[in-house]
Amino acid sequence: MKKNKKKITIMVIGIIAAVGIIIGASYAWWNTRITQKGVNTIKSDCLKLSLVDENPISLEKAYPLTDKEAEELTPYTFTIENVCNTSIVYDVNIEVLETEERLKSEYIALAFNGNKKRLLNAYPSTSPSLENGVESYGLASGSLKGKESISYSLKLWMDEHVTAEDDAMNKEFLSKIVVNASLNQVVEAYSESILNGADPLLGDGLIPVEIGRDGTVTKANIQNEWYRYEEKKWANAVILEDESISYKDYEVIPEENIESYFVWIPKYSYQLWDLGEYTGLTEIDETKPHVIPIKFGLSNTSDSVEGECTTPMTSGESGNCKIGDYMTPPAFITMGTNGLWVGKFETGYKGAITTANAQVNVNDSSKVQIKPNVYSWRNITVSNAFYSSYNYKRELDSHMMKNTEWGAVAYLQHSKYGSATSVRLNNNSAYITGYAAVKEPTVGMGYYKDCENTAVEMDGTNTINYKNPASQVASTTGNYTGIYDMSGGAWEYMMSVRGDIKVGNVGIDSLNSIEKKYYEEYIFNTNSNFANSYKYRILGDATGELGPFQNFIGISTSNVLLSSWHGRAYFVHESQPWSERGGLYSHGIEAGNFSFHSNDGGSQSYVTFRIVLAI
């Protein structure tokens, strides 16, 4: 909930009530009067802060300092005290003042309250409040009860990246700390009009965050704009390792205390361009890939509305849907949600320090971590992937991803609200999450040569890690707010299966033992025992709609089934009834968020899984 920024007006109202007057009709001496003994009183409290500071910063004849040199600087410290009894909320901003020759904010490094160094212009921009203020950046926010106080520290210096070629000589940087406070009253949270109500929902333990241009994570102030889908800025949230630690708005959340990242996929409808009713192989159609029209909103599409159709939920069915209609993806309908929190990365195995360490076939939700620069959890059966996902955060309805949920992400990615281009391959052969190929793959069909094994957080010649800003091409948005590892890395098992399969051999005794919303079942047909039975797709699952399909001869001379959307295209069939998505690090142009394949559901060293939350 948002906090009201309305300033208070102090009012003192005295009310004296006269009651019980009885007037006699005939005789004046039959009059009497009774008055209230006490006085009705309203006394306002105050709204006042005290700011005590020490060591104002004064660097004369300053020059760029290394981070180590900056550690020796004496910090400016200040304490904010709420001297009244009323609870208040506050923001701490640093405002840059106008000078004749002003040193640019991008040259100023800042260490606030003991956190790691950040450039000043990497902090959220706010509106200046001082008469001579030209820029303002939000450092922190929080609340104070009556008579409560809090202290902060600040170091400022010229960053070491500033060179003699920069316009930084004989300049002056002046700034002031500004604290804005208001009554702690409840108002509405930030929302974006184009989402039509499908704004992110936060549950227990989900901390809303913003991700800076350098990948730094800060706690979001939900009163202010912390996402903007119109500008491809998707909402992010994290789950902490130590949930007892409380972070203030705009405070940096250290990577070591982040267990998992999630990204919000708002509910929407999309315009159908293909019903996927393909009965065999022909030739691919290069004109099929396009920017997919999207409409956000909470309602489900309906046959009674012109230009809409009811989502056909059964495999192989099209209902009344026709090309050009808008349809709500089944991912939102089956889970009954206004959106989905999708794991930002492939699921990692907590504690793994090598590729082999993360190859563990167990049901253990305590080992789940979803973050960059960790080893992807592989060699796990569908059963153990399902139950590890299901038991991860029951209060947030955690579960293993399904094909239709993958499709909901893929179609949003290829709309104007996503990158709408190819998602760069994660070509790290050590299966480390969040990596990106340096070059766009141009070949595949068997094996892509520019793969590379690196250490965690280390760049290679052909692959770069998540913290390298150039890795953002591997995101569904082309920036840090999107979802990663949807192209390459490891294949990802989906909880989507051919319905006739005997599932006991992968640890699931029967699909009947699992609530229907947590899996998808493709119908069985005596003629559907082949990997090209695309007509049995579920509309919205990003399989059959990606046709037409073609058989290619790859580099290794083996046949490869490929869709018109440039990815492998193997539908579930009798010997490989379980669906998997995304492709492998070595698949080049065959991998991608539109790539789909099939597997037997057993433990494979090249297959992982992804987790979704449905609040």
N, C-alpha and C positions, 0 to 999 in steps of 0.2 A: 504494500500500500504506500501511497505517496504521502509526504508530509506537507501540510499547508504552509506556504511562505507568507501568508497574510500578516502584516505587522499589527500589533495590538494597539488599541486606543484605550487609555486608562479612563475609567468611569467610576465615580463614587455616587451611589444613589441612596438617599435616605428615604425611607417610606414610613410614614406614620398612618396607621389605619384607625379610623374612628368607627366604632360599631355600636350596635345596640341602642340607638336613639329611639325612644318611645314618646310619642306626642299624644297627649290627651285631647280629646275632641271638645270637651266642655270647660275644663278648669285648668288654668295655667299652672297651679301648684301640683297638678297631676303629671308633671314632667320629670323624667329621670334620664341619666346618661351613664353608660358604662364604657370605659376605654381600655384598650389593650395595655397591659402592664409593661411588656417589652417593646423594643423598636425593631422593625424589619430593616435589616442592614445588608448592603452588598459592598464589600471592600475588595478592590482589585489588588492583585499582586503586581510586582514590577517585572520588567524585562530589561535586564542589565547584565553586562559581562565585564569582567576585569581581565586585562591582558598585562602580564608582567613579563618583561623580556630582558635578556642579557646579551652582550657581545654582538652588537650590530656589525654586519659584514662591511669591511672597508679594505679592498685590495687596490692599492695604488701601484701604478706602473705594472699592471698584471701581465702575465704571459701564459701561454698554455701549460697546464700541469698534467702530469701523468696521474693515473688513478692512485698510484702509491704515494705520490707527493700530496695529493688531495687528502689522503687519510690523516695528514699531520695538521690540517687546517682546524682552527678553533670554531666549533659550530655556533651559529646563532640559535639561542634557545628561547622559548616562550611558553607561558602557561596561560590557558584560558580557564577562567573560573565563572561559573554561574552563581552570582551573588544573591539571587532571588530564590524563591521556593518553587516557581513554575518550571516544569520540564521544558527544555528547548531543543531544537535541532540546529546544527550549524554547519557551515562550509568554510574551509580554509583555502584561500586562493592566494597566489602570488601575482601581483599586478606590476607590469612593466610600465615605467613612466617615460613620457616623451622627453627626449633630449635633442640637442641640435645635431650631434653626431652619435647616433645610437648603435650600440653593439648588438648584432642580431641574436635573437633568442636561440637559434640553432647552434650557436657557438658556446652557449652556456650549459655546463654540466651541473647537475643537482643531485645531492644525496639527502633524502628527506627521511627523518626519523629512523636512521640506521639502516634503511633499505639500500639496495645496490644502486649504483649511479645510473641516471637516465638523463638524456638531453631534455632541456626545459620544454621544447616544443613537442616532445613526445607525450606530455601530460594532456588530459582533456582540456580543450579550449572553453573558456567561459566568458561572460560579458564583463568588461571593466566597469567598476563602480566609482573610481576616483576621477576627479575632474581632468587630470592630466594623464590618466591611464590609457594606454594604447593597446595593450594585450593583457590577457588574464588567463591563468591556468589553474585548474582545480587540483589541489594537493591532497585534501582529505575532507571527510565529512563524518558527522556522527551526532550523537545526542548526549545531553547532560541533564541529569536530574538536579533538583534544587540543591544548592550548596556544593555541587560536585565540580571537580576540576580535571584538566588533562594537560599534559606537557608534550611539546614537540621540539625537534631539533632540525636544523637546516644548514647545509654547506652548499656554497655556490662558488664556481670557479670557471675559468676558460678551459674548455675541453682540449685534450691532447690532439684531437684530429684537426684542429685549426692550424693552417699553414700560413707562410708568409705571402702566399698568393691570394689568400682570402682577404676580403675587405674588413679587416679587424683591427688595424693599427690606429692609434690615436682616437679610439672610440670610447664611449662611456655607457655603462649599463647601470640603470637605477631601478630599484624595485621596492615594493612594500608588501608585507603580509597583511591581508585583509580578511577579517572574520565576519561573516554574515550570519545572523541568528534570527530565529523566529519561533513562535509557539509550536510545540509538538502536537499538532492536530492532524487528523487523518483526512487525506483527500485521494483522488484517483491516481493510478500509476500511469506512466508513459504508455501510449499506444500509437500505432501507425495506421492512418486512415485506410490505406490500400489493403490492409489485411482484413478489413471488415469483421473485426472481432476475433480473428484467429491469432491473436497475440500470444506470446509464450506464457505458459503456466508453470509456476515454481512449486515444487513439493519439498518435503522435509529433506534437508541435506543438500539440496541443489542450490548452489551459490551463483547468482548471475554475474557474469564477468564481461569485460572488454579486453580484446587482444590488440596490443599496440603494433606499430609498424615494425618493431623489432622482435615481435613475438612475446613481449612481456605481458603477463596477465595481471589485471587489476580488478578489484571488486567493483561491480557496476553500481551506480546510483540509479535505481529504477524510477526515480522521479524524472530523470533526464533521459535524453535519447541514448539508448545503449544498443540499439539495432536499427537498421533501416533497409528493408528488403528492396525498396525502390532503387537503392544504390548498391545492391549486392552485398550488404552488410548483414549477415545472418546472426541471430541471437545465439550466444554461447553460455554454457553453465558448466560448473565443475563440482565434483564430489571430492571432499578433502580426505587425506589420510588420517589426520587428527582433527575430528570435528569439534573438539573442545576449544580450538583456537578460533577466536572471533576477529574478523577483519572489518575495518571501517571502509566506507565508500571511498573509492579511488586508491585504496592502499594496495600495494603490490602483494600478490599471493605467490610465494616462492614455489618453484616447480617441484621441489622435494616434498611439499605438502599437498600436492595435487595427485589424487588417485586416478581420476577419470574425467575426461572431457566429453561433453555432449553438445549437439547442435540442434536447434529447433527447426522442424519442417512444418510450416503452418498448413492447415487444411485448405485445399483448393480444388478446383475442377480444371480439366484441361480439354483442349479441342482434339477430338479424334481425327486422325489422318489415315488410319489403316486399321481394319478390323482383324487382321492376322489370320485370315481363313485360308492358310496355305496347306495344300495337301502333298507337296513335294518340292523338289529343287528345280530352279530355272536359272535365271541370271539375276545378279544384284542390280538395283536401280540407284544410281548415284544421286538422283534428284530427291530421294526420300528424306535424308537428314535436313532438318530445318529448325528454326527457333520456334519452340512449342508455345502456343498461346495459353496463358494461365489466368484464372480468376480466383482470387482468394475469397474465402467466406465460410461461415459455419453451416449453412444449409446444404443438404444433399440435392443433387440434380434430380429432375423429375420428368417423366414422360409427358406430363400435362403442361409443361412450359416449352414454348417454341424454342428450338435450338438446343434443348437439353435431352438427356435420356437417363433412365434409371440404370445404375451400375449392375450388369449381369454378374452374379457372384459365383456361378457354376462354371467349372472348366469346360471350354469348348462352346459356350453359349455366347450369343451376341444380343439377345433380348430385342428391344426396339431401337437399339443404338444404330446410328448410321454415320458415315464419314461427315465431318463438319459439326456434329453435335458436341456439346460440352458434357463431360462425365466426371463425377467425383471418383477419385481412385479408391479402390476397395480397401486399401490400407487404413484409411481413416474410419470407414464404416464398420469394419469387423472389430476394431478396437474401441469404437464408440468415443473417439477423442476429437478435440479441436486442433490437434497437431501431435507430432511425435518428436521426442528427444532421441536423436540417433547418435550412436557412438562415433566420435570424430575420427577415430582411427580403428584399425583392426584390433581385436582384443589381444593384449599382451599377457605374458605369464610373469606375475610379480616375483621378483628375486632372481630371475634368469640373468646370467652374465655372459652367456654364450648362446649361439644358435641352437646347439644341441640341448642346452638346459631347458629350453622352451618347448621341447618335444615331449609332452607329458599327457598321457591318456588317463585323466582322472576327472571325477566330478567334485570340484572344489571351488566354490564361489569366492573364497577368501584369497584366491590367487589372481582374481580379475584385476587388471589395470588397463585403462584406455587412454594412452598418452603417446606423445612422440618420442622417438629415440629409445624405444624398448623393443625387445624381441617378441615377435608375433607368436602367440600360443598355437602350436600345430601338433599334428600326429594325434588328434583327438577325435573320437567317434561323434557322430551326430547326437547320440544319447547324452554323452558327457558334456558336450557343448550346450545342449538344450537345458539340462538341469543346472549347470554352472551359471547360465544366463538367468534362468528362472528364479533361482535362489539368491541372486546377487543383491537385488533391492526390491523385495516383495512389496514394500510400501509404495514404491514408485512403478509397480507393475512391469518390472524388468522381464525381458524375454529375448530369445534368439531371433534374429532378423528373418523375415520371410521375403519371398520374391516380390510381392506387391509393395512391401515397404522399401525394398531396394528400388523398385520402379518409381515410387513416389519421389525419392531423392534424385534419381537419374533424370526424370522429366523436368523437375524444378531446376536442375543444373542446366538443362538445355533450353530453358526459357530466358526471357530478358532479365529475370531476377537472379540468374546464375551466370557462369562464365560463357555458356552457350558455344563452347568450342571443345576440342578434345582435351580430356583431363590427362595431364602428363603422367607417364608411367613411373611407378616406383620400381626402379631397376636394381635395388640393393639385394644382392644374392644372399646376404646374411639374414634376410627377412626382418630388417629393422624398420619400424613404422615411421611414416611421415617423410620418407625420402623422395627425391625427384630426379629423373634423368636430366642431365645437363642439356642434351639435345632431344628434339622431338623425334621419336622413332619413325623411320620411313620404310622399314622392312619388318617381316615377321615370318609367318607361314612355316613355323618349325622352330626357329631359334633366333633370338636377337642378341647380337654379339656384344653390345656395349653395356654389359651388366658388370657389377663390381661389388666386392665384399669389403666393407669398411668396419671400423670400430664405431661404437655408439657415439653420436654427435660429431663424427669426423667426416669431412668432405673427401671425396675421391676425385679422380680425373673425370669420370663419367657420371657420378652420382653425388648429390648434395643433400645435407641433412636439413631437417625442418627449421632449425634456428637460422639457417642461411635464408635471407629474404627471397632469394631467387627460387626457392622451393615452392613458392606460392602458386606456381603454374600447375602443381599437382593437387590443388584444391578445387572443389566444385564451384567456387566463386572467383577463383583467380586471386584471392587474398586470404589472409589468415583466419577469416571467420568461417570458411567453408569446411567441408568434410574431405578427409584424405584417404589414401590407400584404396580408392575405388577403381584404380587402374594399376594392375601389377601387384607387387608384393607377393602375397600368397592368394590362392583361390579361397573363397569364403563359402562355407556350407550355409545354405538357406534351410529354414524349417518348412520346406516345400517338397512334396514327394508324390510319386505315382501311387494311387490309392490301393492297387491290388498287391502291393509289395508285402512280403513277409518281413516285418521290421525287427523281429527278435534278434537277428544276427548282429545288430548294431546297438543292442542294449535297450531298445524300446519294445516291450512285450506286445503292445497294441496301441494304435492311434486312439482307440476308444478310451484309453486311460488318461488322455490329455484333453484339456478343454479346447473346443474347436477353434476358438479365436487365435490360438497359439501355433497353428500349423495350417498349411494349405495342401489340398488334395487334388491332384490331377486325375481325371477320370480314366478308367481302363477301357480299352477297346481292343478287340482281337486284331485290328489293323494298326494299332499304335505301338508296336514293338520296336520302332526305329527312332533314331536320334533326330529325324526331320519331321516328326509329327507335330508341327507347329500349330495346327488348327485347334489343338487341345489346350492352348494357352488360357490364362485368365486375363481378360482385358485389364490393363493397368499394371501387369507384372513385368513389362519391358522384355517380352520374349517374342511371341508371334507377330506383334505389331511392328517388329523391326525388319520385316521381309520387304521384298522377296529375298530368297536365299540361294546360295550357289556353292558348288563343290570346287575347291581350289587344290592345286598341287603345290605344296609348300616347298621351302628350301630343302627340307630333308626328304623330298619326293613323296611324303605321305599326304593323303587327302586331308583337307581342312574344310569344314563347313563354316561359311562366313555369311553374315547378314548384310543388308544394305546400309546398316549403321556402323560398319567397319569393326566388327568384333566376332569372335568365335560364337557359333550358334548351334549348340548341341542340346536338344530337348531331352527331358527325362524319358527313359525307356526301361525295358524289362530288366536288363542286367545292371543298369546304372540308374536307379529310380530317384536319387536325391539330387536336387539342384545345387549348383555352386556358381558364384558370380565373380567378375572382375578381372580374371586372368592372372597369369604368373609373371614374375619379374622378367622372365626371359622371352615373353611372347610378343614383344614389340607392338606393331599395329594391331595384332589380334587381341590384345588386352584392352580394357577400357570399361567404363561404367555401363556400356551397353553389351558387354560380352557375357555370354552364359554358357554353361556346360553342365555335365551330369557326372555323378560318381556313385559308388556303392554305399556310401554312408559310413564306411569304416575309417580307421585311423590312417591318415596319409601325412607324410612329412611336409607336403606342400599345400595343405589345406588348413584354414583357420575358421573363425566365425566372428560375427559382430553382434553387439547388444543394442536393444532399443528399449526406451522407457515410454509408457503410455499412461500419462497422469489423467 
